[in-house]
Amino acid sequence: MQVLVRDNNIDQALRILKKKMQREGLFREFKARSSYEKPSEKRVREKAEAVRRQRKLARKKLQREGLLPSPKKAARTR
């Protein structure tokens, strides 16, 4: 993974690097590998993740069809 530093702005480069790592799921993987996970716990976690994914897909499908209202986008304030 590579991040370009422009105008010696290291803070911005670090922020971009953290976003990239978050998107790739590296932080989640580091946390998962920090300790041993029993096979039964792994099965339970993977099953819960699959259920969550299916619910999300179903919710998005209903929103596209107009049966559920779309989520409101928060206004960014700076």
N, C-alpha and C positions, 0 to 999 in steps of 0.2 A: 504494500500500500504506500502511496506516495502523495505528499502534500507540498505544494510550492509555497514558499514564504516570500511575500511581496513587501517591499519597503521595510524590511526588518520587523514586520508585525507578527511576532510569534504568538500573541494571544489569539489572533484571528486564525492562524494556521492550526493551533491546538484545537480550537472550536470546530474547525472543519474536519480535523482528524477524528475527533470524538464522534461527530455525526456519522462519518463513514464507518467507524467501528460499530456504532450502534446499529446502523442499517445492515451490516453484515452479520450481526448477531454474535460478535466476539465476546462482549461482556457477559452475555448469557452463557456462552460456552465456558468461559473462564470460571464462572460461578459453579457451573455443573461439574467441572472437572476438579474443583478444589477439594471435594470429598467423595467418598465412595457412595454410589447409589445402588441399593439392592435391586435385583431384577424385578421383584414384585413392585417396588416403588416406581421403577422405570415404566413398567406396564401401565400402572395407574396414571402416571403423568402423561404418557403418550396417548392414552385413551381420552383423558380430559382435554388435551390439546386438539385431538381430532374432533371431539364434540364441539369445542369452541369454534374451530374452523368451519364446521358444517353450519352452525347457527349463524355465523357471520355471513356466509354465502347466501343462506336463506333470507336473512334480513336485507342484504343488498339486492337480491332478486325482487323481493316485495317492494322495496323502494323504487326500483326501476319501473315496475309495473304500476306504480302509483297507489298501491294498497297501504303503504306506510309513508308517513311524511319524512322527507329528507332531513337529516340533522342540520341544525342552524350552525352557520359558520361564525365563530367568534371574531369580533372586530379586533384587529391588532392595534394596540396603543403604544406609541413610543414617544 
